[in-house]
């Protein structure tokens, strides 16, 4: 099955960003994974919240293709604590994580429930 596309929430420079609920991590996201299209890895941060009764892993997949010359370092796996545990993951090195076509792939351990929010860091002015 195709990965589920998740959009960015842009952070506002010199201002504020109202918190958002995020995308619900359900059985479909756990089975198929997530894709972030038109990704800017160095400006991408994930907020992952876990509502499962045990700690679960979120996995950022290593990239493919010639642009991912650091892919040999492998996937990034982060444990998210049980019962409302939250982790901020990223920003990322494009040479390690960017997929062909400017995409980032994120997967979840079986049984993961909670939310995923994809933030885009602003450029400094």
C-alpha positions as CSV (number, residue, x, y, z in Angstrom):
1,X,0.0,0.0,0.0
2,X,1.0,3.6,-0.5
3,X,2.5,5.6,2.3
4,X,0.2,8.3,3.8
5,X,1.3,11.8,3.0
6,X,1.6,14.1,6.0
7,X,1.9,17.9,5.5
8,X,4.1,20.4,7.3
9,X,3.1,22.8,10.1
10,X,5.2,25.8,9.5
11,X,6.8,27.5,12.6
12,X,6.5,31.3,12.5
13,X,9.7,33.3,12.7
14,X,9.7,36.2,15.2
15,X,6.1,35.3,16.2
16,X,4.2,32.3,17.4
17,X,2.6,29.1,16.1
18,X,-0.6,27.8,17.8
19,X,-0.2,24.1,18.7
20,X,-1.9,21.7,16.4
21,X,-3.4,18.2,17.1
22,X,-1.2,16.4,14.5
23,X,-2.0,13.3,12.4
24,X,-3.4,10.3,14.3
25,X,-1.1,7.3,14.2
26,X,-3.5,4.5,13.4
27,X,-3.3,1.0,12.0
28,X,-3.0,2.4,8.4
29,X,0.0,4.6,9.3
30,X,1.6,1.7,11.2
31,X,1.1,-0.7,8.3
32,X,2.0,1.7,5.4
33,X,4.2,4.3,6.9
34,X,4.3,8.1,6.2
35,X,5.8,10.1,3.5
36,X,6.7,13.8,3.7
37,X,6.8,15.2,0.2
38,X,8.9,18.1,-1.0
39,X,10.9,17.6,2.2
40,X,13.7,20.0,3.4
41,X,15.3,17.6,5.8
42,X,17.6,20.1,7.5
43,X,14.5,22.2,8.4
44,X,12.2,19.2,9.4
45,X,11.4,18.3,13.0
46,X,8.9,15.5,14.0
47,X,6.9,15.6,17.2
48,X,5.8,12.1,18.0
49,X,3.4,11.3,20.8
50,X,2.8,7.8,22.0
51,X,-0.5,6.8,23.7
52,X,0.2,3.0,23.7
53,X,0.7,1.3,27.1
54,X,4.3,0.4,26.2
55,X,7.3,2.3,24.7
56,X,7.2,2.1,20.9
57,X,9.7,3.0,18.2
58,X,9.5,5.6,15.4
59,X,11.9,4.9,12.5
60,X,13.1,7.5,10.0
61,X,14.3,5.5,7.0
62,X,17.6,6.0,5.4
63,X,17.5,7.5,1.9
64,X,18.1,5.9,-1.4
65,X,19.9,7.1,-4.5
66,X,23.1,9.0,-5.1
67,X,22.0,12.0,-3.1
68,X,22.0,9.8,0.1
69,X,25.8,9.2,0.2
70,X,25.6,8.9,4.0
71,X,22.8,6.2,3.9
72,X,25.3,3.6,5.1
73,X,24.7,5.0,8.6
74,X,21.3,3.3,8.5
75,X,17.8,4.2,9.8
76,X,17.3,6.4,12.8
77,X,15.2,4.6,15.5
78,X,13.9,6.5,18.4
79,X,12.0,5.0,21.4
80,X,9.0,7.0,22.5
81,X,7.9,6.4,26.1
82,X,4.6,4.9,27.0
83,X,1.4,6.7,27.9
84,X,1.7,10.2,26.4
85,X,5.4,10.0,25.9
86,X,6.6,12.7,23.5
87,X,9.8,13.0,21.5
88,X,11.1,15.6,19.1
89,X,13.1,14.0,16.3
90,X,15.2,15.9,13.8
91,X,16.3,18.0,12.0
92,X,17.8,15.5,9.6
93,X,20.8,15.3,7.2
94,X,19.6,15.2,3.7
95,X,22.6,13.1,2.6
96,X,21.5,10.4,5.0
97,X,17.7,10.5,4.9
98,X,16.3,12.1,1.8
99,X,14.6,9.7,-0.6
100,X,14.5,10.1,-4.4
101,X,12.1,12.8,-5.4
102,X,12.6,14.9,-2.2
103,X,10.8,12.6,0.2
104,X,11.3,11.5,3.8
105,X,9.9,8.1,5.0
106,X,8.8,7.5,8.6
107,X,7.6,4.2,10.0
108,X,6.2,3.1,13.3
109,X,6.5,-0.1,15.4
110,X,3.6,-2.4,15.5
111,X,1.0,-1.3,18.1
112,X,2.1,2.4,18.0
113,X,-0.8,4.8,18.7
114,X,-0.7,8.5,19.2
115,X,0.0,11.5,16.9
116,X,2.7,12.8,14.5
117,X,3.3,16.4,13.8
118,X,5.7,17.5,11.1
119,X,7.2,21.0,11.8
120,X,9.1,23.1,9.3
121,X,11.7,25.3,10.9
122,X,11.9,28.8,9.4
123,X,14.9,30.2,7.7
124,X,16.8,32.7,9.9
125,X,16.4,36.3,8.9
